[in-house]
Amino acid sequence: MSDLSAESLADPFAATPGDESHLPPAPWTLHGEALIGFKLVPEDLARRLIPPDARIFRVWPGRTVAMLYLSEYRQSPVGEYRELIFAPALVRRKGRIGFWIAHILVDKHRSLLAGRAIWSLPKQAASIQWNDGCVRLSGPQVKLQVVATRPRAMVRLPFAGAAMSMLGPAESWFPVRGAAGIGLARARVEVADEIGLSALGFGGVSTFIFCRHMRVTIQRPTMLSSGASNHEPDPHRPPDCSRS
């Protein structure tokens, strides 16, 4: 159930990078399940969806990897919430490699605030429903429905990766590690969007990775540009009474 108020929907900039004083500090460990789709995409298409000075990391001549990540976290430092992440490319930037998070939508206000303040993630509010492999989402510039079959077999495996994001002048890189029961699922994706999902081929029927009983840790960010702080909140800092 979404806890996003009318105020948070109207003000997606309710938190800014470095404003961490009232939020659980990183790292965050989350428990839940996820559907993850990967696409091998042409470099010229992906380039339109990333910063112009970012270098695309090629996994094949003229190709990079795009990712669509959908999750339901049943336990987290801010309680239960659901999320969509769209990363149109792997990029190399300022000595780091990771998925470039161009869009990220959540249905919990405190997750939105923390993503912006701690990791410089461009989180926006959305309505997201998750029901046994069926996901429905309505948010800024995107409407999406995913229906996935349950995998016939699953095996518990560890995983690791890294991501980058930017919010205003603040830019971050952070590693992600975890483990889950992993299997392959056929998924039908219906999408109407203006963020690049359709352009990169995420509509239609394709194979997704289904993660169950997932435990994932989002590490503290390394800041790649100014505008955000990656220090722990100051326990002696007085409360900011200007925020609700």
N, C-alpha and C positions, 0 to 999 in steps of 0.2 A: 504494500500500500504506500503510495507516495505521500511524503510529508511536506511537499513543497508548497509554501504559502503563496498567496497572490503577490506579496511583496518580493519574494525571491524570484518568481517568474518574471516580474517586471524589471528587476534589477540584477541581471546576471553578473554585474561587476561589484557585487556586494562585498567581495574580499579581493585584496590585491596582494601580489607577491610580497612576502616578508611579514604580513600581518597574521602571525601564528598564535597570538597570545591566549586565545580561548579555544584552541584546537588540540586534539591528541597529537603529540609529536611523532615524526617518522623515526624508525621504520614502522610500517603498518603491516600486520598479518591478517589476512582475510580468508574465510572459509566459505565454500559454496560450489557452484558448478558453472561451466562456461561452454560456449560454442565458438569455435575459432575457424575462420576461413582464410586461406592464403591464395593469392593469385600471382602468377608470373605475368608482369605487365610491361608494356613498352616504356622505355625510358622517357620518350617525348611526351607521353600522356601523363606520367607521374610527375614530371617536372612542373607542369602547370599548377600542381597542388601543394608544392613545397616552397620555402623561401628561395628567391632567385640566387642567393649566394651559397646555398647548400649543395654539396657534391653528392650525386646519387651513387650508392654502392651497388655495383652490378654483380648479379649472381650468374649471369649468362650474357654473352655479347648483346648489348642494346636492351637488356632486361633487368628489372629489379623485382622485389617482392612487395606486394601490398597485403594488408591484413585488415580483416573485419573481426572484431572481438566483442562478443555479447556475454554478459555474466549476470548471475544473481548471487550476491554475497549474503549468506544467512547469518554470518558473524563477522563483525569488523569493529574497529575502535569507535565508530559512530552508529553502530547497529546495522540492521538489514537494509540493503539497497540494491538497485539494479543499474547496469551501465552498458553503454555502447562506446567502443573506441574504433576510430577509423584512422589507419596509418597508410597513406598512399605509396610509401617507399621506404626502403632502407637508405639511410644517408650517412655520410662521413662528414663530420663537422667539428672543427676546433680540436682535432685529435681523438675524437670519439666516434663510435659507430653505434647506430641504433635505429629502431623504427621511429619515423617522424610522426608524432600524433598531431594530425591536422584538426580533428574534431573528436570531442568526447562529451557524451550526454549522460546525465544521471538523474535519478528521481528522488534524491535526498538532499535537503538543503545543506546539512553540515558536510556531506561529501563534496558538494560543489564548492563550499567555502575552503575546505582543506586542500582540495586539488589546486585551486588558484593560489592560495597563500603559501603552501609548502613546496609544491612541485612545479609551479608556474604552468599548470595545465589550463587550456582554454575551455574549462567545463561550462556547459550550459544545461538548463533545466529541460526535462522531457517527461512525458507520461510513458511509462514502460510497464508492460504486463508480462509475466513469465509463468508458464503453466506447462510443466512436463514436456519440455522440448518445443513448445510453441511460444514465440516471442512476438509481441506487438509493441510498436514504438511510434509515438508521434511527438516530434520536436521541431526546433527551428530548421527549416529547409529540408526536412526529411520525414517521410512516413515509410515504415518498414514492417513487414511481417515475415517471420521465419518459422517454418514447420519442419522439424527434424525427426528422423526415425531414431529409435534407441539402438546403439551398437549391439551386435550379437555377442561380441567378446570385448573385454576390456583388460588392460594390464596396467598396474601401477608403475609410473615412471617419474623420475625427476625431470625438471626443465629449468632453463635459465635463459635470460635475454636482457635486453636493454632498450630504453626508449629516450626520446628527446622531445621537448615541447617548448613553446614560447608563449608568453602572455605579456603584451606590451613590450617594454625594453628588457624584460627578464627572460632568460633562456636557461633551461636545465637539462641535465642528462642524469638518468638513474637506472640502476640495475634491478632486475626482478628475478626472484628464485622461488621455486616451489615444487610440489609433487601432486599428482592426481591419478585417478583411474582414467585411462585414456583409451578411446576407441574411435573408429571411423563411422560417420553417420551421413546418410544422404539427406540433404536439406533443400527445400524449395524456398527461394527468397523472392518476395515481391517487394519492390522498392520504387518509390517516386522521390527523387531528391535533386538538390542543386549543389551537393557537396563533393560529388565525384564518384560515389559508389556505383552508379549505373555506368558511368563512362569507363570505369575500370573492370566492368564485367561481373559485378557481384549479384546481378539479378539472375533468375532462372534456377535450375537444379544443379547442384554441385556437391562435392564431398567436403564435409566439415570435420574438424576434430572435436569430439565430445569429451569434456572433462567432468568427471564426477568425484565427489569427496575431495575436492581441491583445497589445498592449503598453499597460499601464495603470499610472499613477503615483498612489499614495495619498499626498497631501501631509501635512505636519505639521499636527496639530490646533490649533485655537484653543479654549482651555478657556472654557466659558461659566459654569461654577460651580466652586467649590472642591473639593478632594479629589484633584486630579491635577496632575502637573507636566508642562509641555511643553518643558522644557529638555533639552539634550543630556546624555547620561550623563556623570558626572564621571569622567575617566580615573584620578583619584587616589583614588577611593572604594575602600576595601578590599572584598574579596569577601564576600558574605553566605553564610557556611558553614552556615547553618541550612536552606538550600534544597538540594534534591537536583538 
